[in-house]
Amino acid sequence: MTEIPEHLRKRAEAARAKAAAEKAESEPAPAEAASGGGEPAGDAPAADPRIPAHLLERSRAARAKSEGGDTAPAGGGGAVAVAERPTAVVPAGPAAGGIPVGAGPGGHTQRLLTVVKSGSIQDVKASPVDKVHTWPHLLAAEFVAALALTAFTTIFSIFVNAPLLELANINRTPNPSKAPWYFLGLQELLTMFHPMVAGVTIPGMGLFVLILAPYMDRNPSNKPEDRKFAVSMFTLFLMFWAVLVIIGTFFRGPGFNFTLPWRDGLFFEL
């Protein structure tokens, strides 16, 4: 048997009491003489439209039975009046008929809490990461960069004339005699320091510092603003070597002497 939840029953009783009070205020009470000197008959409780009538009657009968309400004939007729009592917590025991503590009408202990939609009980959210896969993100960018560099080299070779020179003549040394651009930094150091210092000590110290760089800066971040030490050291090394190459290329003339390219010309061949 389906029972009405306690909160719905209380809400229906409150609605009926309110409707009865409003009806008593709006309509004048009948004269006592018309009723034969007896008490006026109480108005029947208005039915709540939200709850079916058969469920209300079934719940009222079950509640009266569980609370021990007595039934007595009214005026010798065949109608049966059910005496209603306020709901109370009945202690469990033999006297109570084995009804557990806090039981509802008819001894039922089930309560309808709520109805929820079916779904996952875990809220899984993807945490943002600062990593991407090598393919296709990195390899696609490297492939595009390789194509751009190949196109630039092809166009540069079309418009710039760089023929091969004649064979070297040991009896006729060119002046100035310059190393390839990637060795001009070392050649520029030879004009300033002893060959042992310029060719071994300074380059060796630079390579040693580069080897120790990953151990001196162990910051796992790959953002430039978080790697100030590594960025500063690499910038210092790059600018040191780039300045030496630029001076050896554009500012060295005959005899590898210092000159100004806008005054004496450019002594450099590709």
C-alpha positions as CSV (number, residue, x, y, z in Angstrom):
1,M,0.0,0.0,0.0
2,T,1.3,3.4,-1.0
3,E,1.4,5.9,1.9
4,I,1.5,9.7,1.5
5,P,4.8,11.2,2.7
6,E,4.6,13.1,6.0
7,H,5.5,16.5,4.6
8,L,2.8,16.2,1.9
9,R,0.2,15.2,4.5
10,K,1.1,18.1,6.8
11,R,0.9,20.5,3.8
12,A,-2.5,19.2,2.8
13,E,-3.8,19.5,6.4
14,A,-2.5,23.1,6.6
15,A,-4.2,23.9,3.2
16,R,-7.5,22.4,4.4
17,A,-7.4,24.3,7.7
18,K,-6.6,27.6,5.8
19,A,-9.5,27.0,3.4
20,A,-11.9,26.2,6.2
21,A,-10.9,29.4,8.1
22,E,-11.4,31.5,5.0
23,K,-14.8,29.9,4.3
24,A,-15.9,30.5,7.9
25,E,-14.9,34.2,7.7
26,S,-16.6,34.8,4.4
27,E,-19.9,33.1,5.2
28,P,-22.1,33.9,8.3
29,A,-22.5,31.1,10.8
30,P,-26.0,29.6,10.8
31,A,-28.3,30.3,13.8
32,E,-28.3,27.8,16.7
33,A,-32.1,27.7,16.6
34,A,-32.0,26.3,13.1
35,S,-29.9,23.4,14.2
36,G,-32.2,22.4,17.1
37,G,-30.1,23.8,19.9
38,G,-27.2,21.5,19.2
39,E,-23.6,22.3,18.1
40,P,-23.1,23.4,14.5
41,A,-21.8,20.7,12.3
42,G,-18.2,21.1,11.4
43,D,-17.4,21.8,7.8
44,A,-15.9,19.0,5.9
45,P,-12.3,19.6,5.1
46,A,-11.7,20.9,1.6
47,A,-9.7,18.4,-0.5
48,D,-6.3,19.4,-1.7
49,P,-6.3,19.3,-5.5
50,R,-2.6,18.2,-5.5
51,I,-3.4,14.9,-3.6
52,P,-6.0,12.4,-4.9
53,A,-8.9,11.8,-2.6
54,H,-8.6,8.0,-2.3
55,L,-5.0,8.4,-1.1
56,L,-6.1,10.9,1.6
57,E,-8.8,8.5,2.8
58,R,-6.4,5.5,2.8
59,S,-3.8,7.5,4.7
60,R,-6.3,8.7,7.2
61,A,-7.6,5.2,7.8
62,A,-4.1,3.7,8.2
63,R,-3.1,6.6,10.6
64,A,-6.2,6.1,12.7
65,K,-5.5,2.4,12.9
66,S,-1.9,2.8,13.9
67,E,-2.7,5.4,16.5
68,G,-5.5,3.3,18.1
69,G,-8.3,5.6,17.2
70,D,-11.7,4.2,18.2
71,T,-14.7,4.1,15.9
72,A,-18.1,4.8,17.2
73,P,-21.5,5.1,15.4
74,A,-22.7,8.6,15.1
75,G,-26.4,8.9,16.3
76,G,-27.2,5.2,15.8
77,G,-26.7,5.4,12.0
78,G,-24.6,3.3,9.8
79,A,-21.9,6.0,9.3
80,V,-18.6,5.5,11.1
81,A,-16.7,8.5,12.4
82,V,-12.9,8.2,12.7
83,A,-11.4,10.0,15.7
84,E,-8.2,11.6,14.5
85,R,-5.3,12.3,16.9
86,P,-2.0,14.2,16.4
87,T,0.8,12.2,15.1
88,A,3.2,11.1,17.9
89,V,6.3,9.0,18.1
90,V,5.3,5.5,19.4
91,P,8.1,3.7,21.3
92,A,8.9,0.2,20.2
93,G,7.9,-2.6,22.4
94,P,5.2,-5.2,23.0
95,A,2.7,-2.6,24.1
96,A,3.1,-0.7,20.9
97,G,2.6,-3.8,18.8
98,G,6.3,-4.0,17.7
99,I,6.2,-0.6,15.9
100,P,9.8,0.8,15.7
101,V,10.6,4.3,17.1
102,G,9.9,7.1,14.7
103,A,7.7,5.0,12.4
104,G,5.2,6.6,10.1
105,P,1.6,5.7,9.5
106,G,1.1,2.0,9.4
107,G,4.5,1.4,10.9
108,H,6.3,2.2,7.7
109,T,9.9,3.6,8.0
110,Q,10.5,4.3,4.4
111,R,10.9,8.0,3.4
112,L,11.1,9.4,-0.1
113,L,14.1,11.8,-0.2
114,T,14.4,13.0,-3.8
115,V,14.6,11.8,-7.4
116,V,17.8,12.6,-9.3
117,K,18.8,12.1,-12.9
118,S,21.1,9.2,-13.6
119,G,24.7,10.1,-14.3
120,S,28.3,10.0,-13.0
121,I,28.9,10.8,-9.4
122,Q,32.4,12.1,-10.1
123,D,33.0,15.5,-11.6
124,V,36.0,14.8,-13.9
125,K,37.7,17.9,-15.2
126,A,40.8,17.9,-17.5
127,S,43.6,19.8,-15.8
128,P,45.4,22.3,-18.2
129,V,48.9,21.3,-19.1
130,D,51.7,23.3,-20.9
131,K,52.8,20.4,-23.1
132,V,52.0,19.4,-26.6
133,H,52.7,16.3,-28.7
134,T,55.8,16.3,-31.0
135,W,53.6,15.2,-33.9
136,P,52.0,17.2,-35.4
137,H,52.8,20.4,-33.5
138,L,56.6,20.4,-33.4
139,L,57.4,18.5,-36.6
140,A,54.9,20.6,-38.6
141,A,56.6,23.8,-37.5
142,E,60.1,22.5,-38.2
143,F,59.0,21.3,-41.6
144,V,57.6,24.7,-42.5
145,A,60.8,26.4,-41.2
146,A,62.9,24.1,-43.3
147,L,60.9,24.9,-46.4
148,A,61.2,28.6,-45.8
149,L,65.0,28.4,-45.3
150,T,65.4,26.3,-48.5
151,A,63.4,28.9,-50.5
152,F,65.5,31.8,-49.1
153,T,68.7,30.0,-50.0
154,T,67.5,29.3,-53.5
155,I,66.5,32.9,-54.1
156,F,69.7,34.2,-52.5
157,S,71.8,32.0,-54.8
158,I,70.0,33.4,-57.9
159,F,70.6,37.1,-57.2
160,V,74.0,36.9,-55.5
161,N,77.1,36.0,-57.5
162,A,79.5,33.9,-55.5
163,P,81.8,32.1,-57.9
164,L,84.6,29.8,-56.9
165,L,88.0,31.4,-56.9
166,E,91.2,30.1,-58.5
167,L,93.4,27.6,-56.8
168,A,95.5,28.9,-53.9
169,N,99.0,30.1,-54.8
170,I,101.6,29.8,-52.1
171,N,103.7,32.5,-53.7
172,R,100.8,35.0,-53.7
173,T,98.9,35.3,-50.4
174,P,95.8,37.4,-50.5
175,N,95.7,40.5,-48.4
176,P,93.8,40.5,-46.1
177,S,93.7,36.7,-45.5
178,K,90.6,36.0,-43.5
179,A,89.2,32.7,-42.2
180,P,85.6,31.7,-42.9
181,W,83.0,33.8,-41.0
182,Y,82.4,31.1,-38.4
183,F,86.1,31.2,-37.4
184,L,86.6,35.0,-37.6
185,G,85.8,35.2,-33.9
186,L,88.9,33.1,-33.1
187,Q,91.0,35.1,-35.6
188,E,89.9,38.3,-34.0
189,L,90.9,37.0,-30.6
190,L,94.4,36.2,-31.9
191,T,94.9,39.9,-32.6
192,M,94.2,40.7,-28.9
193,F,95.7,37.8,-26.9
194,H,98.4,35.2,-26.9
195,P,97.6,32.2,-29.1
196,M,97.4,29.9,-26.1
197,V,94.9,32.2,-24.4
198,A,92.9,33.1,-27.6
199,G,92.9,29.6,-29.1
200,V,92.6,27.3,-26.0
201,T,91.8,29.1,-22.8
202,I,88.9,31.4,-23.7
203,P,87.1,28.9,-26.0
204,G,87.7,26.1,-23.5
205,M,86.2,28.2,-20.7
206,G,83.2,28.9,-22.9
207,L,82.6,25.3,-23.7
208,F,83.0,24.3,-20.0
209,V,80.4,26.9,-18.9
210,L,78.0,25.7,-21.5
211,I,78.4,22.1,-20.3
212,L,77.7,23.2,-16.7
213,A,74.7,25.4,-17.7
214,P,72.0,22.6,-17.2
215,Y,73.3,21.9,-13.7
216,M,73.6,25.5,-12.6
217,D,70.0,26.3,-13.7
218,R,67.7,23.4,-12.9
219,N,64.4,25.4,-13.4
220,P,62.0,23.0,-15.2
221,S,60.0,25.9,-16.7
222,N,60.3,26.6,-20.4
223,K,59.1,30.2,-20.2
224,P,61.7,32.9,-20.8
225,E,60.5,35.0,-17.9
226,D,61.2,32.1,-15.5
227,R,64.6,31.3,-16.9
228,K,66.4,34.7,-16.4
229,F,69.8,33.1,-15.5
230,A,69.9,30.8,-18.5
231,V,68.6,33.5,-20.9
232,S,71.2,36.0,-19.6
233,M,74.1,33.6,-19.9
234,F,73.2,32.5,-23.5
235,T,72.6,36.1,-24.5
236,L,76.1,37.1,-23.2
237,F,77.8,34.2,-25.0
238,L,76.0,34.9,-28.3
239,M,76.7,38.6,-28.2
240,F,80.3,38.1,-27.3
241,W,80.9,35.8,-30.3
242,A,78.7,37.9,-32.7
243,V,80.6,41.1,-32.0
244,L,83.9,39.4,-32.7
245,V,82.6,38.0,-36.0
246,I,81.2,41.4,-37.1
247,I,84.5,43.2,-36.3
248,G,86.6,40.6,-38.2
249,T,84.3,40.7,-41.2
250,F,83.6,44.4,-41.7
251,F,86.3,46.3,-39.8
252,R,89.5,44.5,-40.8
253,G,91.4,45.6,-43.9
254,P,94.8,44.8,-45.5
255,G,97.2,43.4,-42.9
256,F,94.2,42.6,-40.8
257,N,94.3,46.2,-39.5
258,F,91.3,48.0,-38.1
259,T,89.5,50.0,-40.8
260,L,86.1,51.7,-41.4
261,P,84.1,50.1,-44.2
262,W,82.3,53.3,-45.2
263,R,85.7,55.0,-45.7
264,D,88.1,52.4,-47.0
265,G,85.6,49.9,-48.5
266,L,84.6,46.4,-47.6
267,F,87.4,43.7,-47.5
268,F,85.3,40.6,-47.4
269,E,84.3,37.9,-49.9
270,L,81.5,35.4,-49.6
